Amino acid sequence: MPMDDTRRFSRAAVEWAAGSTHAAPAARKLAVGVRMVVLVEGVSDQAALEALAARRGRDLDAEGIAIVPLGVR
């Protein structure tokens, strides 16, 4: 899943979880390439996990892993 799609999925998933009914179709459509979702508290946690993954040579987008910060609206 390309980085832009991962970011759009994250935003749509958070909005959907917050009760937005218009975000549900977008989240479902963008979730096609997602195999795993990791929920974190905020963007600093997201950045830390993405940096750690990069340091270990992992490509989260290619693996279908989306890190979703729940504190972002």
Kinemage of the C-alpha trace (Angstrom):
@kinemage 1
@onewidth
@group {chain A} dominant
@subgroup {mainchain}
@vectorlist {calphas} color= white
{ca met a 1} P 0.000 0.000 0.000
{ca pro a 2} L 1.541 3.351 -1.006
{ca met a 3} L 2.381 5.813 1.778
{ca asp a 4} L -0.320 8.289 0.683
{ca asp a 5} L -2.964 5.554 0.842
{ca thr a 6} L -1.739 4.501 4.284
{ca arg a 7} L -2.055 8.073 5.569
{ca arg a 8} L -5.524 8.478 4.028
{ca phe a 9} L -6.585 5.141 5.516
{ca ser a 10} L -5.332 6.250 8.938
{ca arg a 11} L -7.313 9.496 8.816
{ca ala a 12} L -10.464 7.761 7.571
{ca ala a 13} L -10.174 4.979 10.166
{ca val a 14} L -9.843 7.477 13.032
{ca glu a 15} L -12.827 9.491 11.766
{ca trp a 16} L -14.841 6.294 11.353
{ca ala a 17} L -13.934 5.165 14.882
{ca ala a 18} L -14.990 8.582 16.173
{ca gly a 19} L -18.458 8.037 14.726
{ca ser a 20} L -18.273 9.679 11.309
{ca thr a 21} L -20.554 7.764 8.977
{ca his a 22} L -19.169 9.417 5.829
{ca ala a 23} L -15.654 8.112 6.596
{ca ala a 24} L -16.684 4.445 6.675
{ca pro a 25} L -16.817 3.879 2.884
{ca ala a 26} L -13.453 5.609 2.402
{ca ala a 27} L -11.833 3.560 5.170
{ca arg a 28} L -13.201 0.313 3.720
{ca lys a 29} L -12.023 1.177 0.219
{ca leu a 30} L -8.523 2.134 1.392
{ca ala a 31} L -8.252 -0.923 3.659
{ca val a 32} L -7.904 -3.287 0.695
{ca gly a 33} L -4.099 -3.467 0.970
{ca val a 34} L -3.993 -3.400 4.775
{ca arg a 35} L -3.127 -6.659 6.490
{ca met a 36} L -2.595 -5.275 9.987
{ca val a 37} L -3.477 -2.082 11.852
{ca val a 38} L -1.406 -0.961 14.827
{ca leu a 39} L -3.269 1.536 17.005
{ca val a 40} L -1.096 4.008 18.905
{ca glu a 41} L -1.905 6.958 21.138
{ca gly a 42} L -0.493 9.819 19.064
{ca val a 43} L 1.685 10.931 16.184
{ca ser a 44} L 4.890 10.740 18.247
{ca asp a 45} L 4.227 7.036 18.878
{ca gln a 46} L 3.549 6.564 15.174
{ca ala a 47} L 6.793 8.323 14.253
{ca ala a 48} L 8.752 6.221 16.746
{ca leu a 49} L 7.421 2.928 15.378
{ca glu a 50} L 7.976 3.999 11.771
{ca ala a 51} L 11.563 5.054 12.584
{ca leu a 52} L 12.241 1.754 14.343
{ca ala a 53} L 10.810 -0.202 11.417
{ca ala a 54} L 12.957 1.756 8.951
{ca arg a 55} L 16.058 1.214 11.100
{ca arg a 56} L 15.395 -2.525 11.015
{ca gly a 57} L 14.887 -2.496 7.254
{ca arg a 58} L 11.131 -3.067 7.348
{ca asp a 59} L 8.840 -1.516 4.741
{ca leu a 60} L 5.546 -1.240 6.571
{ca asp a 61} L 3.655 -0.036 3.506
{ca ala a 62} L 4.829 -2.983 1.420
{ca glu a 63} L 3.937 -5.350 4.268
{ca gly a 64} L 0.424 -3.878 4.512
{ca ile a 65} L 0.909 -2.536 8.032
{ca ala a 66} L -0.806 0.733 8.933
{ca ile a 67} L 0.091 2.575 12.133
{ca val a 68} L -2.918 4.650 13.169
{ca pro a 69} L -2.549 7.378 15.804
{ca leu a 70} L -5.871 7.677 17.629
{ca gly a 71} L -5.138 11.068 19.163
{ca val a 72} L -5.237 12.761 15.745
{ca arg a 73} L -8.454 14.305 14.426
